[in-house]
Amino acid sequence: MGANILVIKLGALGDMVQALGPMAAIRRYHADAWITALTTEPYVTFLEESGFFDSIWVDTRPSPLNVRAWMGFRRRLREGGIGRVYDLQTSDRSSWYFRLFGAPQPEWSGIVAGCSHPHTNPERDAMHTIERQREQLVMAGIDDVPAPDVSWAAADLGEFDLPNDYTLLVPGGARHRPAKRWPQVRYVELAKRLRNVGHTPVLIGGADEGNVLGAIAAAVPGAVNLAGRTDLLQLAELGRRAVSAVGNDTGPMHLIAAAGCKAVVLYSHESDPALCAQRGAEVRILRRPTLDALKVATVVAALDNSTSGVV
């Protein structure tokens, strides 16, 4: 096997966080190898800081008609001296990259037909992401796969001027899946309760969620709106220092939970925590058929309960 290793993980954020354990295991197993991550632009700095990789390649996701870009990408794969690939994306796209190598193909851990180290469990799609990827690596010869850890993800939070006692609120989520969002009015009520007991509500989300976070902040004097202002390293640091966090089933909650924050994550029928739940030392999952039915008092009670699990 050649000395160079390629790890494929393109996104999204929650999946990226849950792949950190496998990435750490690959780094430890191939301690003397040159390891490259193939990822997308939003995760470059984050993976550079992890220490798991010697280089980062960016998948620019060229269109099918961009022949020049595809030829360049194929050349990079074939001339990279890659002896083994760990496909942690296991998508149609990443499996197609196996074909781009041509002959001779590197050793490959994934699900594509014809690869050297296939994850052959027929129930893999019914497994939680962490267990599924752990088993995939076992089948590739890596037995010791740790839980996701972001203790290395340090950042300066001075620009935010936050108090010591703050709770993170993550009210956003994919626009095309509104059923995954707890109603905005409930977040307002929760933020007011937190403020009244001395915890500053700190609102987290992307720039495209600015309207939602802005409306909540406007209704709760003293709340801090960080919409569009945090990178992934800062988000991990915020989670590490927070008293607690409450949020919908969305990517930032994976990172916050992995940072060790006491977290309550809200699930509807739109997603199954058995397959994708956030993991961490103090993570409480609240699931209801519809989030409209979830009361603020129930969320507050979950924050006060240190037991992890699904309710």
Order of alpha helices (4+ residues) and beta strands (2+ residues): beta-alpha-alpha-beta-alpha-beta-alpha-beta-alpha-beta-beta-alpha-beta-alpha-beta-alpha-beta-alpha-beta-alpha-beta-alpha-beta-alpha-beta
